[in-house]
Amino acid sequence: IIGFFRSRGIFNSTSIESVVNQAMYRSRYNVVKMMILISLLFCVSWMPYFVLLLIE
């Protein structure tokens, strides 16, 4: 049974490492995407205030 799983790559450490690396990459990508979105929303929400300050 163990030989069957190893031949399928289930107990293969490299496949587990690659899955973990892909998950870490996806989570980091999502964090960066969320930070960019929050920064853009912050800038857009404060832009009218600063435009009014510049006009006056």
C-alpha positions as CSV (number, residue, x, y, z in Angstrom):
1,I,0.0,0.0,0.0
2,I,2.8,2.4,0.9
3,G,4.5,1.6,-2.4
4,F,1.3,2.4,-4.3
5,F,1.0,5.8,-2.5
6,R,4.7,6.6,-3.2
7,S,4.4,5.8,-6.8
8,R,1.4,8.1,-7.0
9,G,3.3,10.9,-5.3
10,I,1.1,11.1,-2.3
11,F,4.0,10.5,0.2
12,N,6.5,12.3,-2.0
13,S,8.1,15.1,0.0
14,T,8.8,17.2,-3.1
15,S,5.2,17.2,-4.1
16,I,4.2,18.2,-0.5
17,E,6.8,21.0,-0.6
18,S,5.6,22.2,-4.0
19,V,2.0,22.3,-2.8
20,V,3.0,24.3,0.3
21,N,5.1,26.7,-1.8
22,Q,2.2,27.2,-4.1
23,A,-0.2,27.9,-1.2
24,M,2.3,30.3,0.4
25,Y,2.7,32.1,-3.0
26,R,-1.0,32.4,-3.4
27,S,-1.5,33.7,0.2
28,R,1.3,36.3,-0.3
29,Y,-0.2,37.4,-3.6
30,N,-3.6,37.8,-2.0
31,V,-2.1,39.9,0.9
32,V,-0.3,42.2,-1.6
33,K,-3.5,42.5,-3.7
34,M,-5.5,43.4,-0.6
35,M,-2.9,46.0,0.6
36,I,-3.0,47.7,-2.8
37,L,-6.7,47.8,-2.8
38,I,-6.9,49.3,0.7
39,S,-4.3,51.9,-0.3
40,L,-6.2,52.9,-3.4
41,L,-9.5,53.1,-1.4
42,F,-7.8,55.3,1.2
43,C,-6.4,57.6,-1.5
44,V,-9.7,57.8,-3.3
45,S,-11.6,58.6,-0.1
46,W,-9.3,61.4,0.9
47,M,-8.8,62.9,-2.6
48,P,-11.9,65.2,-2.5
49,Y,-10.7,66.7,0.8
50,F,-7.3,67.5,-0.5
51,V,-8.6,68.8,-3.8
52,L,-10.9,71.2,-1.9
53,L,-7.8,72.3,0.2
54,L,-5.9,73.1,-3.0
55,I,-8.8,75.0,-4.6
56,E,-9.2,77.3,-1.6
